[in-house]
Amino acid sequence: MPKSIKKVAMTSEDIPEEKMVELKQIFPSAFAEGKINWEKLKLTLGAEIDEKVEKYGLSWAGKANAFKAIRVPATGTLIPQEKESVDWDKTENVFIEGDNLEVLKLLQKHYREQIKMIYIDPPYNTGKDFIYKDNFTENTSDYYERTGQSKDGVKLTSNLESNGRYHSDWLTMMYPRLFLARNLLREDGVIFVSIDDNEVANLRLIMDEIFGEENFVAQIVIDGTPKNDPYVVSTSHEYCIVYVKNLDAAKLAGYGLTNPHYSAIQEIWVGNQPDYKKVESKLKEYFLINNLKSDNLSNYKFADEDGVYRIGPIDDPQNSGPKDVRLNPLTGKPCKIPNRGWSCTIDTWSEWIEDNLIQFPHDDMVAPSKKTYIYSDRTDVLRSYNKVQTRKDTDHLKRLFGTPITPFSNPKPRSVIYDFVKNCNDKNLTVLDFFAGSGTVGEAVFQINAQDDGKRNFICVQLPEMIKIEGGMSNKEKKVAKAAIDFLTSINKPLNVAEISRERIRRAGEQFSKGDIGFKSYELSKSNYRQWNTITDKDDEQKLKTQMQLFLEKPLVDGYDEESVVYEVLVKEGFSLNSQVSQSVIPGKLGIKVWQIIDGERRMFVTFAKKLTQEQAGSLGLVEKDIFVCLDSALDDTTKVNLVRNFNLRVI
């Protein structure tokens, strides 16, 4: 069957259409004339359909708008900002300035199921922080207004408690972003979301709905500095909600933190065995020198032919274990039976003996103990409580920016983000942060890679939220805003949060001498494709004809920049933002310029030539899987038919 001529994608992926295709593949009998036959679907699913009027779930005023936000494709594009970047040609890190809802949609085609870890620190909805106002009813010609870009910054709104939709607006903002974020996670991927008491309950509910409550992992407590205005109880903590995309896959992914002490302990055992008393003496010295005498690690103070180990009780913590008689192989007599029963069955007991995991006493009045060995490659998973000193991070930002006051209030603790990334135990992961704030994720990735020669990379997204001093701000907030304004003015940058985030990442990279310490910078912008202007009853037939003719003859906006169009094609055709982009000239009298995009084994060629022959296209040496993009008007019908036989033809 001959291949068809396709137009280039003009928007991000159509998610409802994509889900419909998936559903049709699973239940083809439930479709008729391209639409779902609900009665057939109910019959197919049988008892799985819940038709009760009352059912458990989360509902709020505006939930329908949240789903509209998911359905509306993004029409914008990402344009490269090479002057704002560091090591453009070498780096695999990405910073994007723009509305994260639009950006998440644009990332869907290439980055779906590619992200191992997501961390976000969204607005807490305290009444003072900003809420993204998403409008889903205007036509595509209003895109630029919808993203909030303007000469003076970005249009945002405070979600005050006096607003009757206080929680609803926040939920409507968060739901589509979390929905789109889940699509980007790998099956074994994890998401961390920082939040406080204002919205933690609602966040849990929408994440249960999007990720599935069976994929909830933990609600980590981040204990920091107590608030200055306590009522009844002085609160000093926030939370980080943790979900995985698929718990079964995550269990096999090897999550956990490595500990350099484990390798050091293993080296003590290797260097002093088989004198195990000497090993135990050296361990005691090591714990003393490294101030670990009070640490749980100091319990690993025993050694034998299998390594260093600690001992623990072998009774059942639930007080319901078996109490059968078991022999002590050292004495040949029955062991003392624990009051709460054994913690294992007799079969497991036999396996533990074979694996040297039970320490038997010489005195049968004492119960045996369970051995736990320590190895250099052992990992420990995160704990659900984390104590931090927030002043350390504000002081760090002051030093990094060279300002008397931090230019960003309440930056996320580097130590926390560091542990989240390290806990993934993957030196090649991609981390996504689409509420980048002060850019902590970028610095954490730089730091970890410098320490262990990792190849991790990040994608950070930040709205260019305007920084200004306003009435209603506390004195502290005014000082922080002034510090940020003074700093950005001193380096001739626009007064917005995205500039703070990008500059922090740039300066953080300068602290490290190895690893990928650069980033490609992109900006969300209006599409280069001409947008359809709505025709009303007041418009005459001639206006409709004129617009149709304009679309055929000039599908791109007036004064378009070729490189910007190339990157729009790249993004919407599902190529990586780290693709190699270069130019060449087709040999011949006309010297036609061609853009080449390489993404691993994928190749795409783009030309804006007004006229193109089959010979010129053929001289590029394209193969069947390559994509060739050109203006529709550049090819006659015969050339189109011939070209589409040899490779994937896309027309603008």
C-alpha positions as CSV (number, residue, x, y, z in Angstrom):
1,M,0.0,0.0,0.0
2,P,1.6,3.4,-1.0
3,K,2.5,5.8,1.7
4,S,0.4,9.0,2.0
5,I,1.6,12.5,2.0
6,K,1.3,14.0,5.4
7,K,1.3,17.5,6.7
8,V,3.7,18.4,9.5
9,A,2.2,18.3,13.0
10,M,0.9,21.8,13.8
11,T,0.0,21.2,17.5
12,S,1.1,18.9,20.3
13,E,-0.3,15.4,20.5
14,D,-4.1,15.0,20.5
15,I,-4.4,13.1,23.8
16,P,-8.1,12.2,23.6
17,E,-7.6,10.9,20.1
18,E,-4.6,8.9,21.2
19,K,-6.5,7.4,24.1
20,M,-9.4,6.6,21.8
21,V,-7.1,4.6,19.5
22,E,-5.7,2.7,22.5
23,L,-9.2,1.9,23.7
24,K,-10.2,0.7,20.2
25,Q,-7.3,-1.7,20.1
26,I,-8.4,-3.2,23.3
27,F,-12.2,-3.3,22.7
28,P,-12.7,-3.1,18.9
29,S,-16.3,-4.5,19.3
30,A,-17.3,-1.5,21.4
31,F,-16.8,0.9,18.4
32,A,-19.3,1.7,15.7
33,E,-18.7,4.3,12.9
34,G,-15.6,5.5,14.7
35,K,-17.5,6.3,18.0
36,I,-17.8,4.4,21.3
37,N,-21.0,2.3,21.6
38,W,-21.4,2.6,25.4
39,E,-23.9,-0.3,25.6
40,K,-21.5,-2.7,23.9
41,L,-18.7,-1.5,26.2
42,K,-20.8,-2.1,29.3
43,L,-21.6,-5.6,28.0
44,T,-18.0,-6.3,27.4
45,L,-16.9,-5.1,30.8
46,G,-19.8,-6.6,32.7
47,A,-19.5,-6.2,36.4
48,E,-16.6,-3.8,36.1
49,I,-19.0,-0.9,35.3
50,D,-20.1,1.0,38.4
51,E,-23.5,2.7,37.5
52,K,-24.4,3.8,41.0
53,V,-25.3,7.5,41.3
54,E,-23.4,7.9,44.6
55,K,-19.7,6.8,44.5
56,Y,-16.4,7.6,46.1
57,G,-14.4,10.2,44.4
58,L,-13.2,13.8,44.3
59,S,-15.3,16.6,42.7
60,W,-14.9,20.3,42.6
61,A,-16.2,23.4,40.8
62,G,-14.0,23.5,37.7
63,K,-13.1,19.9,37.3
64,A,-14.6,19.9,33.8
65,N,-12.2,22.7,32.9
66,A,-9.3,20.6,34.2
67,F,-10.2,18.0,31.6
68,K,-10.6,20.7,28.9
69,A,-7.1,21.7,29.7
70,I,-5.9,18.2,29.0
71,R,-7.9,17.9,25.7
72,V,-6.8,21.3,24.1
73,P,-3.5,20.7,22.2
74,A,-0.7,23.2,22.5
75,T,-0.2,25.3,19.4
76,G,2.9,27.1,20.6
77,T,6.5,26.2,20.1
78,L,9.9,26.2,21.8
79,I,12.5,28.5,20.3
80,P,16.2,28.1,21.1
81,Q,18.0,30.7,23.2
82,E,21.7,29.9,22.4
83,K,23.0,33.1,24.0
84,E,21.3,32.2,27.3
85,S,22.7,28.7,27.2
86,V,25.9,27.1,28.4
87,D,27.8,24.6,26.2
88,W,24.9,24.4,23.7
89,D,26.6,21.9,21.4
90,K,27.6,19.5,24.2
91,T,25.1,19.6,27.0
92,E,22.1,17.3,27.5
93,N,20.4,19.5,30.1
94,V,17.4,21.7,29.2
95,F,15.9,24.8,30.7
96,I,12.6,26.1,29.3
97,E,11.1,29.4,30.0
98,G,7.3,29.4,29.7
99,D,3.9,28.2,31.0
100,N,4.4,24.6,32.1
101,L,1.0,23.4,30.9
102,E,1.9,24.2,27.3
103,V,5.4,22.9,27.7
104,L,4.2,19.6,29.2
105,K,2.0,19.1,26.1
106,L,4.9,19.9,23.8
107,L,7.1,17.3,25.6
108,Q,4.6,14.5,25.2
109,K,5.6,13.2,21.8
110,H,9.3,12.6,22.4
111,Y,9.6,12.3,26.2
112,R,6.6,10.1,26.9
113,E,7.8,7.3,29.3
114,Q,11.3,8.7,29.2
115,I,11.5,10.4,32.6
116,K,12.7,8.4,35.7
117,M,12.1,11.1,38.3
118,I,9.9,14.2,38.6
119,Y,10.2,16.7,41.4
120,I,8.0,19.8,41.6
121,D,7.4,22.5,44.2
122,P,4.1,24.0,43.0
123,P,2.3,27.0,44.6
124,Y,1.1,26.0,48.1
125,N,-2.1,28.1,47.7
126,T,-1.5,30.1,50.8
127,G,-3.4,33.1,49.4
128,K,-0.1,35.0,48.7
129,D,1.5,32.8,46.1
130,F,0.5,32.8,42.4
131,I,-1.9,30.5,40.6
132,Y,-1.6,29.9,36.8
133,K,-4.8,31.1,35.2
134,D,-5.6,28.7,32.3
135,N,-8.2,29.8,29.7
136,F,-9.5,26.9,27.5
137,T,-12.1,28.7,25.5
138,E,-10.3,31.2,23.3
139,N,-9.2,30.4,19.7
140,T,-5.6,29.7,18.8
141,S,-4.9,33.3,17.7
142,D,-5.1,34.2,21.4
143,Y,-2.3,31.7,22.3
144,Y,0.3,34.4,23.1
145,E,-2.1,36.0,25.6
146,R,-2.9,32.7,27.1
147,T,0.7,31.9,27.9
148,G,0.8,35.3,29.7
149,Q,3.8,36.7,27.9
150,S,3.9,40.5,27.8
151,K,6.4,43.3,27.8
152,D,6.2,43.7,31.6
153,G,6.1,40.0,32.5
154,V,3.4,37.4,33.0
155,K,-0.2,37.9,34.0
156,L,-0.9,35.9,37.1
157,T,-3.4,36.1,39.9
158,S,-3.3,35.6,43.7
159,N,-5.8,33.0,44.8
160,L,-7.2,34.7,47.9
161,E,-9.3,32.9,50.5
162,S,-12.0,35.5,49.8
163,N,-12.4,33.8,46.4
164,G,-15.2,31.3,46.7
165,R,-13.3,28.9,44.5
166,Y,-10.2,29.0,46.7
167,H,-9.4,25.3,46.6
168,S,-11.2,24.7,43.3
169,D,-9.0,27.0,41.3
170,W,-5.8,25.4,42.7
171,L,-7.1,21.9,41.9
172,T,-8.1,22.9,38.4
173,M,-4.6,24.3,37.9
174,M,-2.8,21.2,39.3
175,Y,-4.9,18.4,37.8
176,P,-4.0,18.7,34.1
177,R,-0.3,19.3,34.9
178,L,-0.1,16.1,37.0
179,F,-2.0,14.1,34.4
180,L,0.4,15.2,31.7
181,A,3.4,14.6,33.9
182,R,2.3,11.0,34.6
183,N,2.5,10.3,30.8
184,L,6.2,11.3,30.8
185,L,7.2,9.0,33.6
186,R,8.8,5.6,32.9
187,E,6.9,2.6,34.2
188,D,9.4,2.4,37.1
189,G,9.4,6.2,37.5
190,V,8.7,8.3,40.7
191,I,7.2,11.7,41.3
192,F,7.9,13.9,44.4
193,V,5.5,16.8,45.1
194,S,6.3,19.4,47.8
195,I,3.3,20.8,49.6
196,D,2.1,22.1,53.0
197,D,-1.0,21.7,55.1
198,N,-3.1,24.1,52.9
199,E,-3.6,21.6,50.1
200,V,-2.0,18.3,51.2
201,A,-5.3,16.5,51.6
202,N,-6.6,17.6,48.2
203,L,-3.2,16.8,46.6
204,R,-3.4,13.3,47.9
205,L,-6.9,12.8,46.5
206,I,-6.1,14.1,42.9
207,M,-2.8,12.0,42.9
208,D,-4.8,9.0,44.0
209,E,-7.1,9.6,41.0
210,I,-4.3,10.2,38.5
211,F,-1.6,7.8,39.6
212,G,-3.8,5.2,41.4
213,E,-3.9,5.0,45.2
214,E,-2.1,1.6,44.9
215,N,0.9,3.5,43.6
216,F,1.2,5.8,46.7
217,V,4.6,5.4,48.4
218,A,4.9,7.9,51.2
219,Q,4.1,11.3,52.7
220,I,7.6,12.5,53.7
221,V,7.8,15.1,56.5
222,I,10.4,17.8,55.8
223,D,11.0,19.5,59.2
224,G,12.6,22.9,59.0
225,T,12.3,26.3,60.7
226,P,9.2,27.0,62.8
227,K,6.8,29.7,61.5
228,N,7.0,33.1,63.1
229,D,3.2,33.5,63.7
230,P,2.1,30.2,65.4
231,Y,-1.5,29.6,66.5
232,V,-2.1,26.9,69.1
233,V,0.6,24.8,67.6
234,S,3.9,25.9,66.1
235,T,4.3,24.2,62.8
236,S,7.8,23.8,61.3
237,H,7.2,21.1,58.7
238,E,6.1,20.6,55.1
239,Y,5.5,17.5,53.1
240,C,6.7,15.7,50.0
241,I,4.1,13.4,48.5
242,V,5.6,10.4,46.7
243,Y,4.0,8.2,44.1
244,V,5.3,5.8,41.5
245,K,3.8,5.2,38.1
246,N,3.7,1.4,38.6
247,L,4.6,0.0,42.0
248,D,5.5,-3.5,40.7
249,A,7.9,-2.0,38.2
250,A,9.4,0.4,40.8
251,K,10.0,-2.5,43.2
252,L,12.4,-4.0,40.6
253,A,14.1,-0.7,39.8
254,G,16.7,-0.9,42.6
255,Y,15.8,2.4,44.4
256,G,18.0,3.2,47.4
257,L,20.8,5.4,48.7
258,T,24.4,4.2,48.6
259,N,26.6,4.9,51.6
260,P,30.4,5.3,51.3
261,H,30.8,3.8,54.8
262,Y,29.7,0.5,53.5
263,S,32.6,0.3,51.1
264,A,35.0,1.3,53.9
265,I,33.7,-1.4,56.2
266,Q,34.0,-4.0,53.5
267,E,37.6,-2.9,53.0
268,I,38.3,-3.4,56.7
269,W,37.0,-7.0,56.5
270,V,38.9,-7.8,53.3
271,G,42.2,-6.4,54.6
272,N,42.1,-8.2,58.0
273,Q,40.4,-11.5,57.5
274,P,40.6,-14.3,58.6
275,D,41.6,-12.6,61.9
276,Y,38.0,-11.7,62.7
277,K,38.8,-10.3,66.2
278,K,41.2,-7.9,64.5
279,V,38.4,-7.0,62.0
280,E,36.1,-6.2,65.0
281,S,38.8,-4.1,66.6
282,K,39.4,-2.1,63.4
283,L,35.6,-1.6,63.1
284,K,35.5,-0.1,66.6
285,E,38.3,2.3,65.7
286,Y,36.6,3.3,62.4
287,F,33.3,4.1,64.2
288,L,35.1,6.2,66.8
289,I,37.2,8.2,64.2
290,N,34.1,8.9,62.1
291,N,31.8,9.9,65.0
292,L,29.6,6.9,64.3
293,K,29.5,5.4,67.8
294,S,25.9,6.6,68.3
295,D,24.8,5.8,64.7
296,N,22.9,2.6,63.9
297,L,25.8,1.7,61.6
298,S,28.0,1.0,64.7
299,N,25.8,-2.1,65.3
300,Y,27.7,-3.8,62.5
301,K,30.5,-4.8,64.9
302,F,30.8,-8.5,64.3
303,A,32.7,-10.4,61.6
304,D,33.0,-14.0,60.3
305,E,34.0,-15.8,57.1
306,D,31.0,-14.2,55.2
307,G,31.6,-10.6,56.2
308,V,30.6,-7.9,58.7
309,Y,27.2,-8.2,60.3
310,R,24.9,-7.1,63.1
311,I,22.6,-9.2,65.1
312,G,18.9,-8.7,65.9
313,P,16.0,-10.6,67.5
314,I,14.6,-13.6,65.8
315,D,11.2,-13.5,67.5
316,D,7.9,-12.5,65.8
317,P,7.1,-8.8,66.2
318,Q,3.4,-9.6,65.8
319,N,3.5,-11.9,68.8
320,S,2.0,-14.7,66.8
321,G,4.9,-16.8,65.6
322,P,5.3,-20.6,65.7
323,K,6.7,-22.0,68.9
324,D,8.0,-25.4,67.7
325,V,11.2,-26.9,69.0
326,R,14.3,-26.1,67.0
327,L,17.8,-27.5,67.6
328,N,21.0,-25.5,68.3
329,P,23.7,-27.1,66.1
330,L,26.5,-25.9,68.5
331,T,25.0,-27.8,71.5
332,G,22.7,-30.3,69.9
333,K,20.0,-29.3,72.3
334,P,16.7,-27.4,71.8
335,C,17.0,-23.6,71.5
336,K,15.3,-21.2,73.8
337,I,11.9,-20.5,72.3
338,P,11.1,-16.7,72.2
339,N,8.0,-15.7,74.2
340,R,6.5,-14.2,71.0
341,G,7.3,-17.2,68.8
342,W,9.8,-17.6,66.0
343,S,9.8,-14.9,63.2
344,C,10.0,-17.5,60.5
345,T,8.7,-21.0,59.5
346,I,10.9,-24.1,59.9
347,D,11.6,-24.1,56.1
348,T,12.9,-20.5,56.2
349,W,14.8,-21.4,59.4
350,S,16.6,-24.2,57.5
351,E,17.5,-21.8,54.6
352,W,18.9,-19.2,57.1
353,I,21.1,-21.9,58.7
354,E,22.4,-22.9,55.2
355,D,23.1,-19.2,54.4
356,N,24.8,-18.6,57.8
357,L,22.2,-16.0,58.8
358,I,21.6,-17.3,62.4
359,Q,24.0,-16.7,65.3
360,F,23.6,-19.6,67.8
361,P,24.7,-19.1,71.4
362,H,26.8,-21.6,73.4
363,D,24.3,-21.1,76.2
364,D,20.8,-22.5,75.5
365,M,19.3,-20.2,78.1
366,V,19.9,-17.5,75.5
367,A,17.8,-17.3,72.2
368,P,19.6,-17.3,68.8
369,S,19.9,-14.1,66.9
370,K,19.3,-13.1,63.2
371,K,22.4,-12.0,61.3
372,T,22.2,-9.1,58.8
373,Y,25.4,-8.6,56.7
374,I,26.6,-5.4,55.2
375,Y,28.0,-5.2,51.7
376,S,29.6,-2.3,49.7
377,D,26.8,-2.3,47.2
378,R,24.0,-2.2,49.8
379,T,21.4,0.6,49.4
380,D,19.1,2.1,52.0
381,V,15.8,3.6,50.9
382,L,14.7,7.1,51.9
383,R,13.2,7.7,55.3
384,S,9.8,9.4,55.7
385,Y,11.2,12.1,58.0
386,N,13.8,14.6,57.1
387,K,15.2,17.3,59.3
388,V,16.7,20.3,57.4
389,Q,18.3,23.7,58.2
390,T,16.6,26.1,55.8
391,R,19.1,28.9,56.6
392,K,21.9,26.9,54.9
393,D,20.1,27.2,51.6
394,T,19.3,30.8,51.8
395,D,22.9,31.6,52.8
396,H,24.0,29.4,49.9
397,L,22.0,31.5,47.5
398,K,23.4,34.7,48.9
399,R,26.9,33.5,48.3
400,L,26.1,32.2,44.8
401,F,24.5,35.5,43.7
402,G,26.7,37.8,45.7
403,T,23.8,39.5,47.3
404,P,23.3,40.7,50.9
405,I,19.9,39.1,51.0
406,T,18.7,35.9,49.2
407,P,17.1,36.9,45.8
408,F,14.6,34.0,46.2
409,S,12.6,33.2,49.3
410,N,12.3,29.7,50.7
411,P,14.5,27.8,48.2
412,K,14.2,24.1,48.4
413,P,16.8,22.4,50.5
414,R,19.6,21.0,48.3
415,S,20.2,18.1,50.6
416,V,16.6,16.9,50.2
417,I,16.6,17.1,46.4
418,Y,20.1,15.5,46.4
419,D,18.7,12.5,48.3
420,F,15.7,12.2,46.1
421,V,17.9,12.0,43.0
422,K,20.4,9.7,44.6
423,N,17.6,7.4,45.8
424,C,16.8,6.6,42.2
425,N,20.1,4.8,42.0
426,D,20.4,5.5,38.3
427,K,23.4,7.4,36.9
428,N,21.7,7.9,33.5
429,L,18.3,9.2,34.5
430,T,16.5,12.3,33.4
431,V,14.9,14.5,36.1
432,L,12.0,16.8,35.3
433,D,11.0,19.8,37.4
434,F,8.3,21.9,35.8
435,F,8.0,24.4,38.7
436,A,11.7,25.1,38.7
437,G,11.7,28.0,41.1
438,S,15.2,28.9,42.2
439,G,16.7,26.0,40.1
440,T,17.6,23.7,43.0
441,V,17.1,20.5,40.9
442,G,19.7,21.7,38.3
443,E,22.3,22.3,40.9
444,A,21.6,19.0,42.7
445,V,22.1,17.1,39.4
446,F,25.4,18.9,38.8
447,Q,26.6,18.0,42.2
448,I,25.8,14.3,42.1
449,N,27.3,13.9,38.7
450,A,30.5,15.6,39.8
451,Q,30.8,13.2,42.7
452,D,30.1,9.8,41.0
453,D,30.8,10.6,37.3
454,G,27.1,10.1,36.5
455,K,25.4,11.1,33.2
456,R,22.1,12.3,34.7
457,N,20.4,15.3,33.1
458,F,17.5,17.6,33.8
459,I,14.7,19.4,32.2
460,C,13.6,22.5,34.2
461,V,10.6,24.6,33.3
462,Q,9.8,28.0,34.9
463,L,7.2,30.6,34.1
464,P,8.7,34.1,33.6
465,E,6.7,35.3,36.6
466,M,7.4,39.1,37.1
467,I,9.2,40.1,40.2
468,K,7.9,43.4,41.7
469,I,7.4,45.0,45.1
470,E,3.7,45.3,45.9
471,G,1.5,46.5,48.7
472,G,0.4,43.7,51.1
473,M,3.9,42.2,51.0
474,S,5.7,41.6,54.4
475,N,8.9,43.5,55.0
476,K,10.8,40.3,54.4
477,E,9.1,39.7,51.1
478,K,9.8,43.2,50.0
479,K,13.5,42.8,50.9
480,V,13.8,39.5,48.9
481,A,12.0,41.1,45.9
482,K,14.3,44.1,46.0
483,A,17.4,41.9,46.2
484,A,16.2,40.0,43.1
485,I,15.4,43.2,41.2
486,D,18.7,44.8,42.1
487,F,20.6,41.7,41.0
488,L,18.8,41.2,37.7
489,T,19.1,44.9,36.9
490,S,22.9,44.7,37.6
491,I,23.3,41.9,34.9
492,N,20.8,43.5,32.5
493,K,18.2,40.7,32.7
494,P,14.4,40.9,32.7
495,L,12.8,41.1,36.1
496,N,11.3,37.6,36.4
497,V,11.7,34.4,38.2
498,A,12.9,32.4,35.2
499,E,16.0,34.6,35.0
500,I,16.8,33.9,38.7
501,S,16.3,30.2,38.1
502,R,18.5,30.1,34.9
503,E,21.2,32.3,36.5
504,R,21.3,30.1,39.6
505,I,21.9,27.0,37.4
506,R,24.5,28.8,35.4
507,R,26.5,29.9,38.5
508,A,26.0,26.5,40.2
509,G,27.7,24.8,37.2
510,E,30.7,27.0,37.6
511,Q,31.4,25.4,41.0
512,F,32.1,22.0,39.4
513,S,35.1,21.1,37.3
514,K,33.7,17.9,35.7
515,G,30.5,16.5,34.3
516,D,27.8,18.1,32.1
517,I,27.5,21.5,33.7
518,G,25.8,23.2,30.9
519,F,22.2,23.6,29.6
520,K,20.2,24.4,26.5
521,S,17.8,27.3,27.0
522,Y,14.5,27.4,25.2
523,E,11.6,29.8,25.3
524,L,7.9,29.1,24.8
525,S,6.6,31.2,22.0
526,K,3.8,31.6,19.5
527,S,3.6,29.2,16.6
528,N,5.3,29.9,13.3
529,Y,2.3,28.4,11.5
530,R,-0.3,30.8,10.4
531,Q,-3.4,30.6,12.7
532,W,-6.9,30.5,11.5
533,N,-8.9,33.7,12.3
534,T,-12.5,33.0,13.3
535,I,-15.0,33.9,10.6
536,T,-18.3,35.3,11.9
537,D,-21.7,35.9,10.3
538,K,-20.7,39.5,9.7
539,D,-17.8,38.5,7.5
540,D,-18.4,38.2,3.8
541,E,-17.6,35.3,1.5
542,Q,-14.6,37.1,0.0
543,K,-12.9,37.3,3.5
544,L,-13.2,33.5,3.8
545,K,-11.7,33.0,0.3
546,T,-8.9,35.4,1.1
547,Q,-8.0,33.6,4.3
548,M,-8.1,30.2,2.6
549,Q,-5.8,31.4,-0.2
550,L,-3.4,32.9,2.3
551,F,-3.2,29.6,4.1
552,L,-2.4,27.8,0.9
553,E,0.2,30.3,-0.4
554,K,1.7,31.4,2.9
555,P,1.3,28.7,5.6
556,L,4.0,30.3,7.8
557,V,3.6,33.7,9.5
558,D,5.1,36.8,7.8
559,G,8.7,37.3,8.6
560,Y,9.3,33.8,10.0
561,D,12.7,32.8,11.2
562,E,13.8,29.5,9.6
563,E,15.6,28.2,12.7
564,S,12.5,28.8,14.8
565,V,10.4,26.8,12.3
566,V,12.9,24.0,12.3
567,Y,12.7,23.7,16.1
568,E,8.9,23.8,15.9
569,V,8.9,20.9,13.4
570,L,11.5,19.1,15.6
571,V,9.3,19.4,18.7
572,K,6.0,18.5,17.1
573,E,7.4,15.6,15.1
574,G,8.7,14.1,18.4
575,F,12.4,14.7,18.2
576,S,14.6,15.3,21.3
577,L,15.4,18.9,22.4
578,N,19.0,17.6,22.4
579,S,18.9,16.7,18.7
580,Q,21.8,17.9,16.6
581,V,20.7,20.6,14.2
582,S,22.9,21.8,11.3
583,Q,22.7,23.4,7.8
584,S,24.0,22.3,4.5
585,V,23.5,23.3,0.8
586,I,22.1,20.9,-1.9
587,P,24.7,20.8,-4.7
588,G,23.6,22.5,-7.9
589,K,23.0,25.9,-9.5
590,L,20.3,27.0,-7.1
591,G,22.3,26.1,-3.9
592,I,19.2,25.2,-1.9
593,K,19.7,25.3,1.9
594,V,18.7,22.3,4.0
595,W,18.4,21.9,7.7
596,Q,19.4,18.5,9.1
597,I,18.1,17.2,12.4
598,I,19.7,14.0,13.9
599,D,18.3,12.4,17.0
600,G,20.1,9.1,17.6
601,E,19.2,6.9,14.6
602,R,16.4,9.2,13.5
603,R,17.0,11.8,10.8
604,M,14.9,14.7,9.4
605,F,15.7,17.2,6.7
606,V,13.9,20.5,6.3
607,T,14.0,23.0,3.5
608,F,12.2,26.2,2.8
609,A,13.0,26.3,-0.9
610,K,10.2,27.9,-3.0
611,K,10.6,25.2,-5.7
612,L,12.1,21.8,-5.4
613,T,12.8,19.0,-7.9
614,Q,13.0,15.3,-7.3
615,E,16.7,15.3,-8.3
616,Q,17.5,17.9,-5.6
617,A,15.7,15.9,-2.9
618,G,17.3,12.7,-4.1
619,S,20.8,14.2,-3.8
620,L,20.5,14.2,0.0
621,G,20.9,10.4,0.1
622,L,17.7,9.9,2.2
623,V,16.6,6.4,3.2
624,E,13.1,5.1,3.7
625,K,12.9,5.9,7.4
626,D,14.1,9.5,7.0
627,I,11.7,12.4,7.2
628,F,11.8,15.1,4.6
629,V,9.9,18.4,5.2
630,C,9.3,21.1,2.7
631,L,6.7,23.7,1.7
632,D,3.6,22.0,0.0
633,S,3.8,24.7,-2.7
634,A,7.4,23.8,-3.5
635,L,6.4,20.4,-5.1
636,D,4.3,19.6,-8.1
637,D,1.9,16.6,-7.8
638,T,4.2,14.3,-9.8
639,T,7.2,15.0,-7.6
640,K,5.1,14.5,-4.4
641,V,4.0,11.1,-5.6
642,N,7.6,10.0,-6.5
643,L,9.2,11.4,-3.3
644,V,6.7,9.7,-1.0
645,R,7.6,6.3,-2.4
646,N,11.2,6.6,-1.1
647,F,10.9,8.3,2.3
648,N,8.5,9.9,4.7
649,L,7.4,13.2,3.2
650,R,5.9,16.0,5.4
651,V,4.6,19.2,3.9
652,I,4.1,22.6,5.4
